Amino acid sequence: MRVDVLGVGFDNVTMEEAVDQAMTFLEEEGPHYVVTPNPEIVEACRADAQVMEAVNGADLVLADGIGVIKGAKMLGTPLRERTPGIEFAGSLMGKMAQRRMSLYLLGAKPGVAELAAERLAAAYPGLRIAGTHDGYFREDGPVVEAIRKSGADVVFVCLGAPKQEFWMRKNGTATGARLLCGLGGSLDVFAGVVTRAPKFWSDHGLEWFYRLCKEPRRIGRMMKLPLFLVHVQQEKRRR
């Protein structure tokens, strides 16, 4: 069942259910793709029908940001749990490692995916890294072919929204992978280039504020959160 938040349909699942569903996808013919919208991406969907189509066309739409959880509750259709993309990825890799599945890392600046691969291979014994490629490419073809030749079961597509959503929708079949996950800046965290907010901040829905304190230049993007809540309030009145 999906919960509508300003036109974006979020799957009403717990983290455990989301990971179990992803593992089910891996037992089926692909491709399937997962997206993890936050309020900023929801606002992008409202502004562009093609972005909305790419997001809602995913096989699994997970509520990444606390703002989405608050928005759904304000609309009277609460989601059961926040499902941050990076935590979803971590749990998925744990399951994949148990079955010795393979993962391809796509995105970030040159060198970051390789560093992330080293750290993930050490953190998840049994997980096979099929290959890596940075996000600075002009043509899809050579990247898609590299993924296909790698035989990867899963691809983490970290190109930023909405580029990664468009990329997965367009190229998923050609990669040969059964599952693609759009995970934004997760490779930077996996590589240790960016530090995630401490647990206290995450548990209290303040991860966005922690990131803003660390990176003040994000203020423009962060202003999408109050705008999102204004639009939610308008939608609540309309309903």
C-alpha positions in Angstrom: 0.0 0.0 0.0 1.3 3.5 -0.9 0.6 6.7 1.0 0.2 9.8 -1.1 2.3 12.8 0.0 1.9 15.7 -2.4 1.5 13.3 -5.3 4.4 11.0 -4.4 3.3 7.5 -3.4 5.4 6.2 -0.5 5.4 2.5 0.3 4.1 2.1 3.9 6.8 -0.3 5.1 9.1 -0.8 8.0 12.9 -1.0 7.3 12.8 -4.7 7.8 10.0 -5.1 5.3 11.7 -2.9 2.8 14.9 -5.0 2.9 12.9 -8.2 2.6 11.1 -6.8 -0.4 14.4 -5.9 -2.0 15.7 -9.4 -1.4 12.5 -10.7 -3.1 13.3 -8.6 -6.1 16.7 -10.3 -6.3 14.9 -13.6 -6.7 12.9 -12.3 -9.7 13.8 -11.3 -13.2 14.8 -7.6 -13.2 15.2 -4.9 -13.4 13.6 -3.3 -10.3 14.6 0.0 -8.8 14.3 1.7 -5.5 14.1 5.5 -4.8 14.4 7.3 -1.4 12.7 10.7 -1.7 13.1 13.4 0.9 11.1 16.7 1.0 13.5 18.3 -1.6 12.8 15.5 -4.1 9.0 15.7 -3.4 9.2 19.4 -4.3 11.1 18.5 -7.5 8.3 16.0 -8.3 5.7 18.7 -7.9 7.6 21.0 -10.2 8.3 18.4 -13.0 5.9 15.7 -14.2 8.8 13.7 -15.6 10.5 13.6 -12.2 7.2 12.6 -10.6 6.8 9.8 -13.2 10.3 8.5 -12.6 9.9 8.5 -8.8 6.4 6.9 -8.7 7.5 4.4 -11.3 9.9 2.8 -8.9 9.2 -0.6 -7.5 9.9 0.6 -3.9 9.5 4.2 -2.8 11.0 4.8 0.7 10.6 7.8 3.0 14.1 9.0 3.5 13.5 12.3 5.3 11.8 13.1 8.6 9.9 15.8 6.8 8.1 13.2 4.7 7.1 11.4 7.9 5.8 14.6 9.4 4.0 15.5 6.2 2.2 12.2 6.0 1.1 12.5 9.6 -0.2 16.0 9.0 -2.2 14.7 6.1 -3.8 12.1 8.3 -2.1 9.2 6.5 0.9 8.4 8.7 3.7 6.2 7.5 4.8 3.5 9.8 8.5 4.2 9.9 11.2 6.4 8.4 13.4 4.4 6.0 16.6 6.3 5.4 18.3 5.2 2.2 21.8 4.8 3.7 20.4 2.5 6.5 18.4 0.6 3.9 21.6 0.1 1.9 23.5 -1.1 4.9 20.9 -3.7 5.9 20.6 -4.8 2.3 24.4 -5.3 2.0 24.3 -7.4 5.1 21.7 -9.8 3.5 23.6 -9.8 0.2 26.9 -10.7 2.0 25.2 -13.8 3.5 24.4 -15.0 0.0 27.7 -13.8 -1.6 25.9 -11.5 -4.0 27.6 -8.8 -6.0 27.4 -5.0 -5.9 28.4 -2.3 -8.4 29.0 1.3 -7.1 28.2 4.1 -9.4 28.6 7.8 -8.6 30.5 10.5 -6.6 33.8 12.1 -7.5 36.7 10.1 -9.0 38.3 7.8 -6.4 35.4 7.9 -3.9 33.6 4.8 -5.2 36.9 2.8 -5.1 37.5 3.9 -1.5 33.9 3.0 -0.6 34.3 -0.4 -2.2 37.4 -1.2 -0.1 35.6 -0.2 3.1 32.4 -2.0 2.3 34.2 -5.2 1.3 35.9 -5.1 4.8 32.6 -4.3 6.6 30.6 -6.9 4.9 32.6 -10.1 4.4 31.0 -12.2 1.7 29.8 -9.1 -0.3 31.4 -9.2 -3.7 32.2 -5.8 -5.3 31.6 -6.3 -9.0 33.0 -2.9 -10.0 33.0 0.9 -9.6 32.6 4.0 -11.7 32.5 7.7 -10.7 29.6 9.9 -11.6 31.5 12.1 -14.0 30.6 10.6 -17.3 29.0 12.1 -20.4 27.7 9.0 -22.1 25.7 6.2 -20.5 26.6 3.5 -23.0 30.2 2.6 -21.7 29.0 2.7 -18.1 26.0 0.5 -18.8 28.2 -2.0 -20.6 30.7 -2.1 -17.8 27.9 -2.9 -15.3 26.5 -5.5 -17.6 29.9 -7.2 -18.1 30.5 -7.2 -14.3 27.4 -9.4 -13.7 26.4 -7.3 -10.7 23.2 -8.3 -8.9 22.7 -4.8 -7.4 23.8 -1.4 -8.5 24.0 1.6 -6.1 23.3 4.6 -8.3 24.5 7.7 -6.5 24.2 10.5 -9.0 21.9 12.8 -7.1 18.2 13.4 -7.7 16.6 13.4 -10.2 19.5 12.3 -12.4 19.8 9.0 -10.7 16.0 8.3 -11.0 16.1 9.1 -14.7 19.2 7.0 -15.2 17.8 3.9 -13.4 14.5 4.1 -15.3 16.3 4.5 -18.7 19.2 2.0 -18.2 18.0 -0.5 -15.7 17.2 -3.3 -18.2 20.5 -2.8 -20.2 22.6 -3.2 -17.1 21.5 -6.7 -16.5 21.2 -6.1 -12.8 18.1 -7.2 -10.9 18.0 -4.3 -8.5 19.2 -0.6 -8.7 19.0 1.7 -5.8 19.1 5.5 -6.0 21.1 6.6 -3.0 22.2 10.2 -3.5 25.4 11.0 -1.6 25.7 7.7 0.2 29.0 6.8 -1.4 30.7 9.7 0.3 29.5 8.4 3.6 30.5 4.8 2.8 34.0 6.1 1.7 34.4 8.1 4.9 34.6 11.3 3.0 31.5 12.7 4.7 30.5 11.9 8.3 26.9 11.1 9.0 25.1 12.8 11.8 25.6 11.2 15.3 22.8 8.9 16.5 21.3 11.5 18.8 20.7 13.9 15.9 19.3 11.2 13.6 17.0 9.8 16.3 15.5 13.2 16.9 14.9 14.0 13.2 17.7 16.7 13.2 20.1 15.1 10.8 19.2 17.9 8.3 20.2 20.5 10.8 23.5 18.8 11.6 24.4 18.7 7.9 23.5 22.3 7.6 25.8 23.2 10.5 28.6 21.3 8.8 27.8 22.6 5.3 26.2 26.1 5.4 26.2 26.3 1.7 23.3 23.8 1.8 21.0 26.5 3.1 19.3 26.9 -0.3 18.4 23.2 -0.5 17.4 23.1 3.1 14.8 25.9 2.5 12.8 23.3 0.5 11.8 21.7 3.9 9.7 24.6 5.1 8.3 25.1 1.6 7.3 21.4 1.6 5.5 21.8 4.9 3.7 24.8 3.6 2.5 22.8 0.6 1.5 19.9 2.9 -0.6 22.4 5.0 -2.3 23.7 1.8 -3.0 20.1 0.7 -4.5 19.3 4.2 -6.9 22.2 3.9 -7.8 21.2 0.4 -8.6 17.7 1.5 
